[in-house]
């Protein structure tokens, strides 16, 4: 009986021990699992920690860059404000000066504008009026003679064999020749309302307001004679000197005529003079 009780007690202890061992095994397994999870968590934290640190460093660098840019922009803004204030002060000084000397400045600018207007209408080489001025005067005189029913004369003067003169003696001598001929024509034409202009190249134009055909021929003859008497040497001319050909046009402007027509008429006569041997005057 006693032995039977002892055996039962022994079996109970074995069962209890077995159960305790099972619980310990489960605990150990749980600890191992928790340890593994912790290791993974730590590894993940380390990995993400590097990324977070890199991101923080990048944001920090960006912030520092923005701060520097803001400082630079602030300095530029301060300089711009200073420049604007300086310009404002300078402008106020200019306005004050203009106000104090307005009369003198007005006269000075007026004279300057007149001089500029003259330069625009003057041929730089010869000093006489240029084609632009000629066109304006011719339009004006055409309208005036039309209104007054007066005759308008127009001459085209061309230096003979001028290309050969340039080729032989050079363009500098050619320029001197043009200036000399311009001066001769200008000096010969004495009418107060007459206008001498450089038409272009070696061609000159003469506007003779209120001039009939006879006066036009007289002026043309005087010009031709004056050029011949000047005896400017020309190595390639048949005459040995500079000569010219002149075309004459004259008309009573009306509603059926135009400025272009009187120019074309003079130009046509000029080329007739050249075809006829040069050093001549031709009219219709």
Backbone as JSON, one array per atom type, in Angstrom:
{
  "sequence": "XXXXXXXXXXXXXXXXXXXXXXXXXXXXXXXXXXXXXXXXXXXXXXXXXXXXXXXXXXXXXXXXXXXXXXXXXXXXXXXXXXXXXXXXXXXXXXXXXXXXXXXXXXXXXXXXXXXXXXXXXXXXXXXXXXXXXXXXXXXXXXXXXXXXXXXXXXXXXXXXXXXXXXXXXXXXXXXXXXXXXXXXXXXXXXXXXXXXXXXXXXXXXXXXXXXXXXXXXXXXXXXXXXXXXXXXXXXXXXXXXXXXXXXXXXXXXXXXXXXXXXXXXXXXXXXXXXXXXXXXXXXX",
  "N": [[0.83, -1.2, 0.0], [1.85, 1.18, 0.82], [3.92, 1.4, -0.93], [2.57, 1.65, -3.26], [1.41, 4.22, -3.04], [3.67, 5.81, -2.96], [4.64, 5.46, -5.52], [2.65, 6.66, -7.05], [2.94, 9.28, -6.19], [5.43, 9.8, -7.1], [5.01, 9.67, -9.84], [3.39, 11.87, -10.2], [5.1, 13.96, -9.64], [6.85, 13.67, -11.71], [5.22, 14.29, -13.88], [4.64, 16.92, -13.25], [7.17, 18.02, -13.39], [7.66, 17.57, -16.06], [5.75, 19.2, -17.26], [6.68, 21.65, -16.33], [9.1, 21.75, -17.58], [8.2, 21.95, -20.22], [6.97, 24.42, -20.16], [9.17, 25.99, -19.7], [10.62, 25.53, -22.05], [8.91, 26.73, -23.93], [9.04, 29.37, -23.07], [11.7, 29.88, -23.5], [11.78, 29.65, -26.28], [10.1, 31.75, -26.94], [11.63, 33.86, -25.96], [13.83, 33.6, -27.61], [12.63, 34.2, -30.08], [11.79, 36.79, -29.61], [14.24, 37.97, -29.27], [15.31, 37.68, -31.82], [13.51, 39.26, -33.27], [14.12, 41.7, -32.12], [16.73, 42.06, -32.92], [16.35, 42.35, -35.7], [14.81, 44.65, -35.66], [16.65, 46.42, -34.59], [18.61, 46.39, -36.61], [17.12, 47.41, -38.74], [16.56, 49.93, -37.71], [19.11, 51.0, -37.62], [19.76, 51.03, -40.34], [17.74, 52.74, -41.39], [18.3, 54.86, -39.85], [20.7, 55.87, -40.93], [19.75, 56.77, -43.38], [17.95, 58.7, -42.57], [19.69, 60.43, -41.32], [21.25, 61.25, -43.52], [19.27, 62.56, -44.97], [18.62, 64.6, -43.21], [21.06, 65.96, -43.18], [21.12, 66.8, -45.86], [18.89, 68.5, -45.95], [19.76, 70.38, -44.14], [22.01, 71.45, -45.49], [20.69, 72.56, -47.68], [19.14, 74.48, -46.4], [21.12, 76.14, -45.36], [22.18, 77.08, -47.82], [19.98, 78.5, -48.81], [19.84, 80.49, -46.9], [22.25, 81.84, -47.37], [21.76, 82.74, -50.01], [19.63, 84.43, -49.49], [20.86, 86.37, -47.94], [22.68, 87.43, -49.83], [20.83, 88.38, -51.74], [19.56, 90.29, -50.18], [21.64, 92.12, -49.82], [22.07, 92.93, -52.47], [19.61, 94.13, -52.95], [19.74, 96.27, -51.16], [21.86, 97.72, -52.33], [20.67, 98.33, -54.79], [18.56, 99.95, -53.98], [20.02, 102.07, -52.95], [21.24, 102.94, -55.34], [18.99, 103.74, -56.81], [18.05, 105.8, -55.2], [20.22, 107.52, -55.49], [20.12, 108.06, -58.24], [17.67, 109.31, -58.31], [18.27, 111.6, -56.84], [20.19, 112.69, -58.57], [18.61, 113.13, -60.84], [16.81, 115.01, -59.87], [18.6, 117.09, -59.52], [19.33, 117.57, -62.18], [16.86, 118.37, -63.25], [16.48, 120.67, -61.75], [18.63, 122.2, -62.64], [17.98, 122.46, -65.37], [15.63, 123.91, -65.1], [16.58, 126.29, -64.0], [18.2, 127.21, -66.06], [16.67, 127.28, -68.34], [15.97, 129.0, -70.47], [18.41, 129.55, -71.76], [19.11, 126.94, -72.43], [17.01, 126.25, -74.12], [17.46, 127.95, -76.32], [19.97, 127.0, -77.06], [19.42, 124.34, -77.74], [17.66, 124.78, -79.81], [19.3, 126.03, -81.73], [21.03, 123.93, -82.09], [19.35, 122.0, -83.24], [18.72, 123.27, -85.62], [21.24, 123.28, -86.82], [21.66, 120.53, -87.07], [19.62, 119.91, -88.84], [20.52, 121.25, -91.08], [22.86, 119.8, -91.63], [21.81, 117.34, -92.33], [20.78, 117.89, -94.79], [22.88, 118.63, -96.34], [25.44, 117.91, -98.65], [28.12, 115.91, -97.76], [30.65, 115.84, -98.94], [30.92, 117.89, -100.97], [29.72, 120.16, -99.88], [27.5, 121.49, -100.81], [23.89, 121.46, -101.28], [22.19, 118.31, -100.8], [20.74, 115.36, -102.41], [18.34, 114.82, -101.08], [17.61, 117.34, -100.04], [17.33, 118.68, -102.47], [15.11, 117.35, -103.6], [13.08, 118.12, -101.82], [13.05, 120.94, -102.12], [12.48, 121.15, -104.86], [9.91, 120.03, -105.02], [8.52, 121.9, -103.49], [8.94, 124.31, -104.96], [7.81, 123.59, -107.38], [5.09, 123.37, -106.7], [4.64, 126.02, -105.91], [5.23, 127.52, -108.26], [3.29, 126.47, -109.9], [0.96, 127.38, -108.66], [1.33, 130.14, -108.96], [1.44, 130.3, -111.64], [3.87, 130.33, -113.03], [6.96, 129.76, -114.82], [9.07, 126.92, -114.41], [12.43, 126.04, -114.09], [14.91, 123.49, -114.7], [18.05, 121.99, -114.37], [20.33, 119.44, -115.39], [23.53, 118.51, -114.67], [26.42, 116.91, -115.76], [29.62, 115.55, -115.21], [31.97, 115.04, -117.71], [33.43, 111.97, -118.8], [34.14, 111.09, -116.24], [34.61, 108.71, -114.82], [36.86, 107.66, -116.07], [38.64, 109.63, -115.33], [38.8, 109.2, -112.54], [39.8, 106.58, -112.55], [42.32, 106.97, -113.66], [43.62, 108.97, -112.12], [42.92, 108.52, -109.5], [40.76, 108.17, -106.6], [40.91, 110.18, -104.68], [41.76, 112.46, -106.05], [39.56, 112.54, -107.65], [37.55, 113.23, -105.82], [38.41, 115.81, -105.17], [38.01, 117.01, -107.61], [35.2, 116.89, -107.85], [34.44, 118.58, -105.75], [35.48, 120.98, -106.68], [34.05, 121.42, -109.08], [31.47, 121.59, -108.05], [31.7, 123.96, -106.59], [32.17, 125.77, -108.66], [29.75, 125.68, -110.12], [27.96, 126.52, -108.15], [28.89, 129.09, -107.65], [28.48, 130.29, -110.11], [25.72, 130.25, -110.54], [23.56, 132.7, -109.84], [21.07, 133.55, -108.94], [18.87, 134.43, -106.27], [16.93, 132.69, -105.37], [17.6, 130.39, -106.61], [18.76, 127.0, -106.62], [21.47, 124.86, -105.99], [22.47, 121.52, -106.17], [23.91, 118.36, -105.23], [23.23, 115.76, -107.21], [23.9, 113.1, -107.37], [26.71, 110.9, -107.37], [28.7, 111.94, -110.03], [26.94, 113.82, -110.89], [25.08, 116.85, -110.99], [22.47, 119.05, -109.9], [20.38, 121.8, -110.82], [18.08, 124.04, -109.67], [15.8, 126.29, -110.97], [13.72, 128.51, -110.1], [10.81, 130.25, -111.3], [11.81, 130.75, -113.86], [12.2, 131.19, -117.29], [12.56, 129.43, -120.47], [14.65, 130.64, -121.87], [16.23, 131.87, -119.88], [17.08, 129.58, -118.53], [18.72, 128.38, -120.48], [20.69, 130.33, -120.63], [21.86, 130.26, -118.05], [22.82, 127.63, -118.09], [24.7, 127.8, -120.16], [26.51, 129.61, -119.03], [27.47, 128.07, -116.89], [28.71, 125.93, -118.24], [30.71, 127.28, -119.62], [32.2, 128.36, -117.5], [33.19, 126.03, -116.29], [34.8, 125.05, -118.33], [36.68, 127.13, -118.63], [37.97, 126.87, -116.25], [39.83, 124.92, -116.6], [40.65, 122.37, -115.55], [42.83, 119.73, -115.31], [42.51, 116.79, -117.27], [43.52, 113.72, -118.0], [42.42, 111.77, -119.68], [40.49, 112.87, -121.26], [39.19, 114.01, -124.41], [39.58, 116.7, -124.77], [41.52, 117.34, -122.99], [41.01, 118.59, -120.63], [38.73, 119.0, -117.82], [35.34, 118.72, -118.71], [31.78, 119.3, -119.16], [28.43, 117.96, -119.54], [25.15, 119.14, -120.19], [21.71, 118.96, -119.45], [18.61, 120.44, -120.2], [15.5, 121.4, -118.78], [12.3, 122.83, -118.81], [9.19, 124.08, -117.67], [5.67, 124.95, -117.37], [4.23, 124.29, -114.51], [1.36, 122.26, -114.02], [-1.87, 120.67, -113.52], [-1.55, 118.41, -115.01], [1.07, 117.77, -115.11], [4.21, 116.81, -113.43], [6.67, 116.61, -110.75], [8.42, 114.49, -111.18], [8.28, 114.34, -113.92], [9.58, 116.66, -114.89], [12.17, 116.19, -114.03], [12.76, 113.85, -115.44], [12.66, 114.84, -118.04], [14.85, 116.64, -118.13], [16.9, 114.81, -117.63], [16.74, 113.18, -119.87], [17.5, 114.99, -121.9], [20.1, 115.47, -121.07], [21.41, 113.01, -121.56], [21.16, 112.99, -124.27], [22.91, 115.03, -124.93], [25.31, 113.83, -124.18], [25.44, 111.65, -125.91], [25.8, 113.04, -128.2], [28.4, 113.82, -128.24], [29.34, 115.07, -125.93], [30.36, 117.75, -123.63], [28.4, 119.67, -124.1], [25.23, 121.44, -124.4], [21.88, 120.49, -124.14], [18.45, 120.72, -125.08], [14.85, 120.45, -125.24]],
  "CA": [[0.0, 0.0, 0.0], [2.78, 2.3, 0.95], [4.68, 1.48, -2.17], [1.65, 2.16, -4.29], [1.27, 5.68, -2.84], [4.93, 6.43, -3.33], [4.74, 5.43, -6.97], [1.73, 7.7, -7.56], [3.53, 10.57, -5.87], [6.56, 9.95, -8.0], [4.46, 9.95, -11.17], [2.87, 13.24, -10.18], [6.24, 14.87, -9.71], [7.38, 13.57, -13.07], [4.3, 15.05, -14.73], [4.83, 18.34, -12.93], [8.44, 18.42, -13.95], [7.52, 17.59, -17.52], [4.99, 20.41, -17.6], [7.53, 22.82, -16.09], [10.08, 21.76, -18.67], [7.5, 22.44, -21.41], [6.79, 25.87, -20.03], [10.49, 26.61, -19.87], [10.93, 25.49, -23.47], [8.1, 27.77, -24.61], [9.57, 30.66, -22.67], [12.96, 30.05, -24.21], [11.44, 29.91, -27.69], [9.58, 33.13, -27.03], [12.76, 34.76, -25.78], [14.62, 33.56, -28.85], [11.88, 34.93, -31.11], [11.86, 38.22, -29.27], [15.61, 38.4, -29.52], [15.44, 37.81, -33.28], [12.75, 40.47, -33.68], [14.84, 42.88, -31.65], [17.87, 42.25, -33.8], [15.82, 42.91, -36.96], [14.39, 46.03, -35.38], [17.86, 47.23, -34.44], [19.22, 46.53, -37.94], [16.26, 48.34, -39.5], [16.75, 51.27, -37.14], [20.42, 51.47, -38.04], [19.67, 51.35, -41.76], [16.92, 53.95, -41.56], [18.99, 55.96, -39.16], [21.63, 56.46, -41.89], [18.97, 57.51, -44.38], [17.42, 59.89, -41.91], [20.82, 61.35, -41.11], [21.57, 61.84, -44.82], [18.2, 63.51, -45.32], [18.78, 65.76, -42.34], [22.22, 66.71, -43.67], [20.73, 67.45, -47.11], [18.01, 69.62, -45.6], [20.59, 71.38, -43.48], [22.77, 72.13, -46.54], [19.75, 73.37, -48.46], [18.76, 75.61, -45.57], [22.27, 77.05, -45.35], [22.23, 77.71, -49.13], [18.91, 79.49, -48.9], [20.21, 81.61, -46.04], [23.27, 82.6, -48.1], [21.1, 83.43, -51.12], [18.82, 85.52, -48.93], [21.8, 87.43, -47.53], [23.15, 88.06, -51.06], [19.7, 89.13, -52.3], [19.34, 91.45, -49.32], [22.69, 93.09, -50.11], [21.78, 93.49, -53.79], [18.46, 95.01, -52.8], [20.21, 97.49, -50.51], [22.62, 98.48, -53.33], [19.72, 98.84, -55.77], [17.84, 101.06, -53.36], [20.98, 103.19, -52.91], [21.4, 103.45, -56.71], [17.74, 104.43, -57.16], [18.04, 107.06, -54.47], [21.22, 108.39, -56.09], [19.58, 108.51, -59.53], [16.61, 110.27, -58.0], [18.93, 112.87, -56.48], [20.8, 113.24, -59.79], [17.53, 113.62, -61.69], [16.32, 116.26, -59.28], [19.61, 118.1, -59.82], [19.2, 117.9, -63.61], [15.62, 119.15, -63.41], [16.71, 122.0, -61.16], [19.54, 122.91, -63.56], [17.21, 122.8, -66.56], [14.69, 124.97, -64.72], [17.32, 127.54, -63.81], [18.83, 127.67, -67.31], [15.77, 126.84, -69.41], [16.03, 129.89, -71.64], [19.67, 129.29, -72.47], [19.05, 125.59, -73.0], [16.07, 126.28, -75.25], [18.14, 128.56, -77.46], [21.05, 126.11, -77.47], [18.83, 123.19, -78.44], [17.09, 125.26, -81.06], [20.4, 126.19, -82.67], [21.54, 122.59, -82.38], [18.42, 121.37, -84.17], [18.9, 123.93, -86.92], [22.5, 122.79, -87.38], [21.44, 119.13, -87.45], [18.78, 119.93, -90.04], [21.4, 121.65, -92.19], [23.76, 118.7, -91.93], [21.05, 116.29, -92.99], [20.48, 118.31, -96.16], [24.11, 119.07, -97.0], [26.34, 116.86, -99.13], [29.3, 115.96, -96.91], [31.88, 116.05, -99.72], [30.98, 119.16, -101.72], [29.24, 121.29, -99.09], [26.25, 122.02, -101.35], [22.76, 120.66, -100.84], [22.19, 116.94, -101.31], [19.56, 114.93, -103.17], [17.15, 114.98, -100.24], [17.24, 118.76, -100.03], [16.88, 119.0, -103.82], [13.75, 116.83, -103.76], [12.15, 118.96, -101.04], [12.95, 122.27, -102.76], [11.82, 121.01, -106.16], [8.48, 119.84, -104.74], [8.01, 123.18, -103.01], [8.93, 125.28, -106.05], [6.84, 123.1, -108.37], [3.76, 123.78, -106.22], [4.56, 127.48, -105.9], [5.14, 128.0, -109.65], [1.98, 126.04, -110.39], [-0.02, 128.3, -108.09], [1.57, 131.48, -109.5], [1.46, 130.19, -113.1], [5.21, 130.72, -113.45], [7.76, 128.68, -115.4], [10.08, 126.33, -113.52], [13.55, 125.48, -114.85], [15.68, 122.46, -114.0], [19.23, 121.58, -115.15], [21.12, 118.29, -114.95], [24.92, 118.72, -115.1], [27.2, 115.69, -115.56], [31.02, 115.69, -115.59], [32.32, 114.12, -118.8], [34.53, 111.01, -118.62], [34.59, 111.15, -114.84], [35.12, 107.39, -114.43], [38.24, 107.59, -116.56], [39.42, 110.55, -114.47], [39.03, 108.48, -111.29], [40.67, 105.42, -112.8], [43.67, 107.42, -114.0], [44.24, 109.81, -111.09], [42.56, 108.07, -108.16], [39.52, 108.72, -106.03], [41.17, 111.42, -103.95], [41.69, 113.52, -107.06], [38.17, 112.6, -108.08], [36.82, 114.01, -104.81], [38.8, 117.21, -105.34], [37.34, 117.48, -108.83], [33.78, 117.08, -107.54], [34.32, 119.79, -104.93], [35.78, 122.14, -107.54], [32.92, 121.64, -109.99], [30.34, 122.05, -107.23], [31.94, 125.37, -106.27], [32.0, 126.55, -109.9], [28.31, 125.78, -110.42], [27.33, 127.32, -107.1], [29.3, 130.49, -107.84], [27.94, 130.79, -111.38], [24.27, 130.45, -110.4], [23.5, 133.89, -108.99], [19.72, 133.86, -108.47], [18.7, 134.25, -104.82], [16.06, 131.53, -105.1], [18.14, 129.22, -107.31], [19.35, 126.0, -105.71], [22.41, 123.92, -106.59], [22.56, 120.33, -105.33], [24.56, 117.18, -105.8], [22.17, 114.8, -107.51], [24.44, 111.78, -107.09], [27.9, 110.62, -108.15], [29.27, 113.13, -110.67], [25.83, 114.61, -111.44], [24.6, 117.97, -110.18], [21.17, 119.58, -110.33], [20.17, 123.23, -110.57], [16.65, 124.41, -109.7], [15.68, 127.7, -111.35], [12.31, 128.91, -109.98], [10.33, 131.41, -112.06], [12.78, 130.97, -114.95], [11.72, 130.67, -118.57], [13.52, 128.6, -121.19], [15.83, 131.44, -122.22], [17.12, 132.01, -118.71], [17.67, 128.26, -118.29], [19.82, 128.2, -121.44], [21.73, 131.28, -120.25], [22.54, 129.73, -116.87], [23.54, 126.44, -118.52], [25.86, 128.26, -120.94], [27.47, 130.2, -118.08], [28.09, 126.96, -116.14], [29.6, 125.2, -119.15], [31.86, 128.14, -119.89], [33.0, 128.48, -116.29], [33.9, 124.77, -116.1], [35.85, 124.98, -119.36], [37.71, 128.12, -118.31], [38.72, 126.43, -115.07], [40.95, 124.14, -117.17], [41.09, 121.31, -114.65], [43.46, 118.71, -116.14], [41.89, 115.47, -117.38], [44.4, 113.0, -118.94], [41.69, 110.87, -120.56], [39.48, 113.6, -122.0], [39.64, 114.48, -125.72], [39.93, 118.12, -124.67], [42.63, 117.48, -122.06], [40.54, 119.24, -119.41], [37.38, 118.6, -117.39], [34.2, 119.37, -119.35], [30.51, 118.79, -118.65], [27.26, 117.94, -120.41], [24.01, 119.7, -119.45], [20.37, 118.79, -119.99], [17.72, 121.52, -119.75], [14.05, 121.19, -118.79], [11.52, 123.95, -118.26], [7.76, 123.87, -117.89], [4.71, 125.62, -116.5], [3.57, 123.2, -113.79], [-0.1, 122.26, -113.96], [-2.42, 119.44, -112.99], [-1.19, 117.27, -115.87], [2.53, 117.55, -115.03], [4.69, 116.41, -112.11], [8.1, 116.79, -110.49], [9.12, 113.4, -111.86], [8.31, 114.63, -115.35], [10.6, 117.66, -115.21], [13.46, 115.52, -113.84], [12.94, 112.93, -116.57], [12.93, 115.65, -119.24], [16.24, 117.12, -118.05], [17.76, 113.64, -117.73], [16.71, 112.78, -121.28], [18.32, 115.96, -122.65], [21.48, 115.26, -120.67], [21.96, 111.87, -122.28], [21.27, 113.4, -125.68], [24.16, 115.79, -125.02], [26.42, 112.88, -124.08], [25.48, 110.88, -127.16], [26.18, 113.94, -129.29], [29.82, 114.14, -128.15], [29.66, 115.68, -124.63], [30.72, 119.17, -123.57], [27.32, 120.34, -124.82], [23.96, 121.7, -123.77], [20.77, 120.01, -124.96], [17.11, 120.95, -124.56], [13.83, 119.98, -126.16]],
  "C": [[0.87, 1.25, 0.0], [3.55, 2.48, -0.33], [3.83, 2.04, -3.29], [1.49, 3.67, -4.18], [2.53, 6.42, -3.3], [5.08, 6.49, -4.84], [3.85, 6.52, -7.57], [2.33, 9.1, -7.33], [4.69, 10.85, -6.81], [6.08, 10.3, -9.4], [3.96, 11.39, -11.26], [4.0, 14.26, -10.32], [6.83, 14.88, -11.12], [6.53, 14.4, -14.02], [4.51, 16.54, -14.52], [6.12, 18.86, -13.53], [8.38, 18.55, -15.48], [6.81, 18.85, -17.98], [5.86, 21.67, -17.44], [8.59, 22.94, -17.18], [9.45, 22.3, -19.94], [7.33, 23.94, -21.39], [8.11, 26.61, -20.24], [10.89, 26.64, -21.34], [10.18, 26.59, -24.24], [8.64, 29.17, -24.33], [10.87, 30.97, -23.42], [12.72, 30.37, -25.68], [10.94, 31.33, -27.87], [10.7, 34.16, -26.9], [13.62, 34.82, -27.04], [13.94, 34.35, -29.97], [11.95, 36.43, -30.87], [13.24, 38.79, -29.55], [15.84, 38.61, -31.02], [14.72, 39.06, -33.78], [13.49, 41.74, -33.29], [16.04, 43.16, -32.55], [17.44, 42.86, -35.14], [15.44, 44.38, -36.79], [15.61, 46.95, -35.28], [18.53, 47.46, -35.8], [18.44, 47.54, -38.78], [16.46, 49.77, -39.02], [18.07, 51.87, -37.59], [20.39, 51.9, -39.5], [18.9, 52.64, -41.99], [17.55, 55.15, -40.87], [19.98, 56.65, -40.09], [20.89, 57.31, -42.92], [18.43, 58.81, -43.79], [18.52, 60.92, -41.71], [21.21, 62.04, -42.42], [20.55, 62.9, -45.21], [18.3, 64.78, -44.48], [19.95, 66.63, -42.8], [21.88, 67.47, -44.95], [19.86, 68.67, -46.84], [18.79, 70.75, -44.95], [21.41, 72.18, -44.5], [21.88, 73.06, -47.36], [19.36, 74.64, -47.7], [19.89, 76.64, -45.51], [22.41, 77.8, -46.67], [21.19, 78.79, -49.28], [19.23, 80.73, -48.05], [21.24, 82.5, -46.73], [22.66, 83.4, -49.24], [20.29, 84.62, -50.62], [19.71, 86.69, -48.52], [22.3, 88.19, -48.76], [22.06, 88.93, -51.67], [19.44, 90.4, -51.5], [20.37, 92.54, -49.61], [22.46, 93.75, -51.46], [20.63, 94.48, -53.72], [18.87, 96.33, -52.18], [20.99, 98.36, -51.5], [21.7, 99.1, -54.37], [18.96, 100.04, -55.23], [18.74, 102.29, -53.29], [21.14, 103.82, -54.3], [20.17, 104.25, -57.14], [17.68, 105.79, -56.47], [19.03, 108.05, -55.06], [20.74, 108.95, -57.43], [18.47, 109.54, -59.32], [17.21, 111.63, -57.67], [19.55, 113.53, -57.7], [19.74, 113.83, -60.71], [16.97, 114.93, -61.17], [17.29, 117.39, -59.56], [19.53, 118.55, -61.27], [17.98, 118.77, -63.85], [15.8, 120.56, -62.88], [17.6, 122.85, -62.07], [18.8, 123.38, -64.81], [16.26, 123.96, -66.27], [15.39, 126.32, -64.61], [17.86, 128.11, -65.12], [17.96, 127.33, -68.52], [15.86, 127.71, -70.66], [17.28, 129.63, -72.47], [19.65, 127.93, -73.15], [18.12, 125.54, -74.2], [16.75, 126.84, -76.49], [19.24, 127.64, -77.99], [20.51, 124.92, -78.26], [18.23, 123.61, -79.77], [18.17, 125.42, -82.12], [20.99, 124.84, -83.07], [20.66, 121.87, -83.39], [18.54, 121.96, -85.57], [20.15, 123.4, -87.61], [22.36, 121.34, -87.85], [20.62, 119.06, -88.74], [19.61, 120.3, -91.26], [22.29, 120.49, -92.62], [23.06, 117.57, -92.67], [20.84, 116.61, -94.47], [21.71, 118.77, -96.95], [24.94, 117.86, -97.42], [27.68, 116.99, -98.41], [30.57, 116.29, -97.7], [31.96, 117.46, -100.29], [30.51, 120.37, -100.93], [27.99, 121.94, -99.66], [25.11, 121.11, -100.9], [22.78, 119.27, -101.51], [20.87, 116.61, -102.02], [18.28, 115.11, -102.36], [16.67, 116.42, -100.23], [16.7, 119.17, -101.39], [15.43, 118.56, -104.04], [12.74, 117.71, -103.04], [11.94, 120.32, -101.71], [12.19, 122.17, -104.07], [10.31, 120.82, -106.0], [7.84, 121.17, -104.34], [7.88, 124.19, -104.15], [7.96, 124.86, -107.17], [5.43, 123.56, -107.98], [3.59, 125.29, -106.28], [4.42, 128.04, -107.32], [3.8, 127.62, -110.28], [0.9, 127.0, -109.91], [0.1, 129.68, -108.71], [1.57, 131.51, -111.03], [2.79, 130.73, -113.67], [5.96, 129.5, -114.0], [8.82, 128.22, -114.39], [11.17, 125.69, -114.38], [14.33, 124.48, -114.01], [16.82, 121.99, -114.91], [19.86, 120.34, -114.52], [22.51, 118.46, -115.55], [25.72, 117.45, -114.76], [28.64, 115.89, -116.04], [31.38, 114.63, -116.63], [33.52, 113.24, -118.42], [35.06, 110.97, -117.18], [35.16, 109.81, -114.35], [36.59, 107.24, -114.86], [39.18, 108.48, -115.74], [39.78, 109.85, -113.16], [40.01, 107.34, -111.48], [42.12, 105.84, -113.02], [44.36, 108.11, -112.83], [43.9, 109.39, -109.66], [41.36, 108.8, -107.59], [39.74, 110.0, -105.23], [41.12, 112.62, -104.89], [40.26, 113.67, -107.57], [37.32, 113.4, -107.12], [37.14, 115.5, -104.94], [38.12, 117.82, -106.57], [35.87, 117.79, -108.56], [33.57, 118.35, -106.72], [34.54, 121.05, -105.76], [34.61, 122.45, -108.47], [31.7, 122.14, -109.23], [30.49, 123.54, -106.92], [31.74, 126.25, -107.5], [30.52, 126.74, -110.2], [27.63, 126.7, -109.42], [27.66, 128.8, -107.27], [28.66, 131.09, -109.09], [26.45, 131.09, -111.28], [24.03, 131.55, -109.38], [22.11, 134.19, -108.43], [19.54, 133.55, -107.0], [17.84, 133.04, -104.48], [16.53, 130.27, -105.82], [18.83, 128.28, -106.32], [20.24, 125.06, -106.5], [22.56, 122.73, -105.64], [23.35, 119.24, -106.03], [23.49, 116.12, -105.97], [22.62, 113.38, -107.16], [25.66, 111.52, -107.95], [28.52, 111.9, -108.69], [28.2, 114.01, -111.3], [25.38, 115.68, -110.45], [23.27, 118.45, -110.76], [21.09, 121.06, -109.98], [18.68, 123.51, -110.73], [16.56, 125.9, -109.94], [14.2, 128.11, -111.29], [12.01, 130.18, -110.79], [11.3, 131.76, -113.2], [12.24, 130.37, -116.24], [12.85, 129.91, -119.27], [14.8, 129.38, -121.53], [16.79, 131.61, -121.04], [17.8, 130.68, -118.4], [18.87, 128.02, -119.21], [21.0, 129.11, -121.09], [22.54, 130.75, -119.06], [23.37, 128.5, -117.25], [24.8, 126.81, -119.29], [26.93, 128.84, -120.04], [28.21, 129.1, -117.3], [29.11, 126.24, -117.01], [30.88, 126.0, -119.43], [32.79, 128.23, -118.69], [33.8, 127.2, -116.03], [35.05, 124.65, -117.1], [37.0, 125.92, -119.04], [38.54, 127.73, -117.09], [39.93, 125.59, -115.45], [41.52, 123.11, -116.2], [41.57, 120.12, -115.47], [42.73, 117.37, -116.07], [42.68, 114.68, -118.43], [43.66, 112.12, -119.94], [40.57, 111.56, -121.33], [40.02, 114.03, -123.37], [40.11, 115.93, -125.7], [41.11, 118.35, -123.72], [42.26, 118.14, -120.75], [39.16, 118.68, -119.05], [36.34, 119.42, -118.15], [32.92, 118.76, -118.76], [29.45, 118.81, -119.74], [26.06, 118.37, -119.58], [22.71, 119.45, -120.2], [19.44, 119.82, -119.37], [16.26, 121.08, -119.83], [13.39, 122.43, -118.2], [10.05, 123.71, -118.59], [6.95, 124.79, -116.99], [3.95, 124.52, -115.77], [2.06, 123.36, -113.79], [-0.55, 120.91, -113.45], [-2.04, 118.2, -113.81], [0.29, 116.95, -115.82], [2.93, 117.19, -113.59], [6.17, 116.7, -111.99], [8.91, 115.73, -111.21], [9.27, 113.68, -113.36], [9.4, 115.63, -115.71], [12.0, 117.08, -115.02], [13.76, 114.61, -115.03], [13.29, 113.69, -117.85], [14.37, 116.14, -119.26], [17.22, 115.96, -118.22], [17.85, 113.15, -119.18], [17.59, 113.69, -122.14], [19.8, 115.8, -122.32], [22.1, 114.11, -121.46], [22.03, 112.12, -123.79], [22.56, 114.17, -125.9], [25.37, 114.86, -124.98], [26.56, 112.07, -125.38], [25.95, 111.73, -128.33], [27.65, 114.39, -129.18], [30.27, 114.78, -126.86], [30.11, 117.15, -124.8], [29.69, 120.01, -124.32], [26.13, 120.57, -123.91], [22.85, 121.22, -124.71], [19.46, 120.33, -124.26], [16.11, 120.42, -125.59], [13.29, 121.14, -127.03]]
}
